Amino acid sequence: MLAALFLVAAVASTPSFAVAQLAAGQRAFRAGDYAQAARVLDGLGARLPLNRDIVLYFSGESFFYTGALAQARAAFAALAQLKGSRFASVAGWRAADCQWAAGDRRAAGAAYRALLKKKAVPDDVDVGVARFHLAELADGAEAHRLFWAIHMELPAHPLADEAARRARALGQASVSGPTDAATADSPKDRLKRAAILAEGRQYQEAHDELDKLAAADLPADLAAERDFELGRVKYRMRRDYPLAARLLLGAVSRLKGESAAWAAFHGARALSRADQDDAAIAGYHQVVEQFPRSKWAAEAQFLSGWLDFNRGRYRESLPGLRATLARFPRSPFVDDAAWYLAFAHFLLNETTDAAEALARYARLVGGGSGDSDAAKRVLYWRARIAAKAGRTDEALTLLRACAQRWPLSHYGLLARARLQAAGADPGISLVARDGAPDFIKAALVRDPAVARADELAAAGLTDEAGAELGRQESGLFKRHGADQTLALLFDRYPRMNGFHRAYQLAEVRGAPALAAAPQGAARIVWEAAYPRAYHELVDAYGPPAGNPDLFLYAIMRKESGYSPGEVSYADARGLLQMIPTTARQIAADSGQEFFGDQLYEPEVNVRLGATYIGSLYKKFREQVPLAAGSYNAGAGAMMRWCDRHGQHPMDEFVELIAFEQTREYVKRVVGIYAHYRYLYTAIPYELPLVVDPRYLRQEN
């Protein structure tokens, strides 16, 4: 894939006067001095033809905010003609905003209607504002319909409540026609709004809508729907699982089809999360019997066995796990069922049964061959089963194979630790690849796409530079070939805060280099895959908060892939995927003001994240697996697992972590951290085999 790897010479050039002006205009714009920004940027595009579109965009925005609407509209109109620009699709919307602000509302309305008819609407366009303006232009029933549609279809929008107020002021209650205004928010309307809010993860708002509906006052069908939606919202909010279970299970008999199966399955899951495992197992059995062909049946069967396993009832777990393999042999849960069957036998000291079950698991996951996580697990646990059965030489041979083949993976590190304990440490040795770094060709540096990005970076628009380079990637590969282009991208992206894209490219295109020692040409790929991203922030906030060197990078890589704009299904945000509620508490403890969107700012995210992660690292006795797992699942969950399984060695302890996401998270972070340590220090990470006995709750 990569014939050779290249060290890229940085372009050393003094920014021109025009580039310096662009930098000055950007500084003024970001500081809110729009008048100064407009003065500096006006006409600058002619002197920066490679970045004329960016100059036009920010000059248009600056003119708009200073009230120079004619000049703003002219800039946006010129921008709209630059079809290759990523700003061109936004320009038409902003030109319409200029017309509206200037009082030419009919023309603006015509422009909004034309733009709304297009299939693709840019992500950074606020459609709700355009729709609200169109409603303002309408009269009577049409105005009511448009305002009410905003209220119903965009319930989380800042103008949604005002849209509802105006609809009610028109004296109409619903889109179907004039009625008593007091009945505008009908039960069906509230249910619809709640569903839309929940789909957009606005769970608290959805809960508030549903809470206004009393089931006793509703017809039977709407009462069932209300209980179902409220139970679903509470389940997704991870709040009050007992009530979520009662609502969902109580609605099953009143629902039909997939909704009934969803309620039955997730009602049982809510019971298990409320530590009512016996009731949950009974609920899972009910799902299998009542909805055997639903997409939840196989998982319910598996969980009926796994719940017993999870609470240490390994013998009792066997029937449920075997039933998963027998009744649902083609389901996605047979792999897990086979693994837990093997592990249960291992923990019961039934090594023959454990070996047979592990062999079945290996067949299900493709023979356990290749470099997959399953292959590593199979080889390592074959060694552990052999050791428990007294076959010491076989166990050592298997451990050596695991440690040598995957030395920096979770299982490879465990294998090496066990070999060290047996006095047979193989060390870590990766083969060096031939070839020294070369320099890229000057033609590539002069390519307009590269020159455009370099110009933006020189003006201080580093994020915009990385985004523009990303848009031009495919063209660069076609014009200059893979090796030359990768060399340039591995150099430019880190300097343009494009760590996320460099990491992706290294993972996809640099596998041979990442399997080799991080020396010479291969080191460039390693540093792209394991960068010291935002190192100024990590250096400033990591060590004072008690974080070990390089640990925050490992968390950052696993959490966001170094992408500051990342947001998860659970509303975790930014580089370290901080949850707003957690970040708010950390900020409050240090007397700092905080609002949720600040987590998209690298400085705020790393500062608060470093504080929290450092506290976990210290709490869990500086053991990386426990600190990582507690960051993913919460300190409370990790303490429960320590209390329940802390007497097990580390390899067993990690496999006994109840949450699959956390279990795999720990393995991945440990491996990433080991790669960072191997790349940047002379001291490789050594994974402990014993959980620190000082974890006990009363000592924390």
Helices and strands as residue ranges (DSSP letters): H 17-30, H 34-41, G 44-47, G 49-51, H 52-66, H 69-80, H 88-101, H 105-116, H 127-137, H 140-153, H 160-169, G 181-183, H 187-199, H 203-211, G 215-217, H 220-236, H 241-251, G 252-254, H 257-273, H 277-290, H 297-310, H 314-327, H 334-347, H 351-364, H 373-388, H 392-405, H 410-421, H 442-446, H 448-458, H 462-471, H 473-480, H 482-495, H 499-509, H 511-514, H 520-529, H 535-541, G 543-545, H 551-560, H 580-589, G 596-600, H 602-619, H 624-633, H 635-645, H 650-655, H 660-680, G 693-695, G 697-699
